């Protein structure tokens, strides 16, 4: 559970920082935004839904 929270925080931090960099026209904004989206889509969301699915399966068994 802690790893999901950490990855969620890192992805939201990267996305918000990338958006701020884009608004201010600072360098590396696209790289930060891309890394935030990759972390969100390939890190946080699969872990979140897998954890949610496993909790539902364990509730059905009990």
C-alpha positions in Angstrom: 0.0 0.0 0.0 2.9 2.4 0.7 4.4 1.9 -2.7 1.0 2.8 -4.4 0.9 6.0 -2.3 4.5 6.8 -3.2 4.0 6.3 -6.9 0.8 8.2 -6.9 2.5 11.1 -5.2 5.5 11.1 -7.5 3.3 11.0 -10.6 1.0 13.8 -9.4 4.1 15.8 -8.4 5.7 15.3 -11.8 2.5 16.2 -13.7 1.9 19.4 -11.6 5.6 20.4 -11.9 5.5 19.8 -15.7 2.4 21.9 -16.0 4.0 24.7 -14.1 7.1 24.4 -16.3 5.0 24.5 -19.4 3.1 27.6 -18.2 6.3 29.4 -17.3 8.0 28.3 -20.6 10.9 26.7 -18.7 13.1 24.0 -20.2 12.5 20.3 -19.8 8.8 20.8 -19.3 7.9 18.2 -21.9 10.2 15.6 -20.4 8.8 16.1 -16.9 5.2 15.9 -18.2 6.0 12.8 -20.2 7.6 11.1 -17.2 4.6 12.0 -15.0 2.2 10.5 -17.5 4.3 7.4 -17.9 4.5 6.9 -14.2 0.8 7.4 -13.8 -0.3 5.1 -16.6 2.3 2.3 -16.2 3.0 2.6 -12.5 0.2 3.9 -10.4 -3.0 2.9 -12.3 -2.1 -0.8 -12.8 -1.0 -1.2 -9.1 -4.1 0.6 -7.9 -6.5 -1.5 -9.9 -4.7 -4.8 -9.1 -4.8 -3.9 -5.4 -8.5 -3.1 -5.7 -9.3 -6.3 -7.6 -7.4 -8.4 -5.0 -9.3 -6.7 -2.1 -12.6 -7.5 -3.8 -11.6 -11.1 -4.4 -10.6 -11.5 -0.8 -13.9 -10.0 0.4 -15.9 -12.5 -1.8 -14.0 -15.5 -0.3 -14.7 -14.4 3.3 
